[in-house]
Amino acid sequence: MRLDWIFYGFALVIGAAAGALYIYVPGSRGFAVSPYFWILVAIAIFETGVMSVRGFEYGPPLTMTQRICGFALAVGLFLVLRTGAGLE
């Protein structure tokens, strides 16, 4: 399986997790760090983990287009879940 498809699946899981946390834990809405930043940190941890497993000499594991598409998938799912729950 190609790494970009694994990354897209991970992005969807992170978007769903951030959305569920935002919906079901009302205290999370008052955090100083917004949920968009949670998603960004999770993506950075994924890429750091992949780079540490496959080695740093091979270059970045994902292109910038793949990173942006994954971030858009995660944020889009987060927004759909949040809006579907009736939250603004």
N, C-alpha and C positions, 0 to 999 in steps of 0.2 A: 504494500500500500504506500502511496506517495505521501510525503510529509505534509504537503499543502492540504490534502484532504483530512489528515489527522488534525491539523491546525484548525481547519474550518469547523470540524466537529467539536474540538475543544472550545472554540469561540462560542458556539451555540450553547454548550454546557455552562460556560461562564456567564453568558447573558441570561440564561434561565436561572442560575443560582443568584445572581445579583438582583434580578427581578423578584424572585421569591423572598429573598432577604428583605428587600425594600417593602414588599407587600405585607409579609407576615410578622416582621419585627418593627413595630412603629418607632421604636427608639433609634433605629438606624437612619431615619430621615433627618435627625438632628446632628449627625456626625459632621465634623469640620471638613472631612474629605468626601467629595461627592461620589456616587456610584460609578460615574464614568471613569473616575480615577481608579476605582477598584478593578474595573475591567482592564484598564491599561496596565496596571501592575501585574495582573494575572497573565497577560500576554507577554510581558517582559520576563516573568518567571519561566514561562513555557520556553521562550527562545533561549534563555540562559541555560536551562536544563538540556535542551537539545544540543547547544553548542558544547556544553561540558561532556556530553556523552560521545558525540562524534568527533570532537577535537576542534581546537580553535584555528588550526592552520588551513582549514578548508573554506574559510570565508563564512559569510552569513547564511544560515539555513533557508531563509525565506527572502523573497524579493519584497520591495516596498509595496508593490501592488497587492501582493498576497497579504501583507500585514494590514493594509488599509481595508481590504475586503473583509478580513476576519474581524477587525474592529467594528466595521459597519454592521456586520451580521450580529455581533454581540450587543451593540448599542441598540440596533433595531429591534431585536427580540426583547431587550430590557424595556424599551419604550412601548412595545405592543402589550407586554404583560402589565406594565404599570397603568396604561390607558384602559386596558380591558378590566382592570380591577376598580376603575373609577377614581384613580388618584391623579392629581395634577403635578 
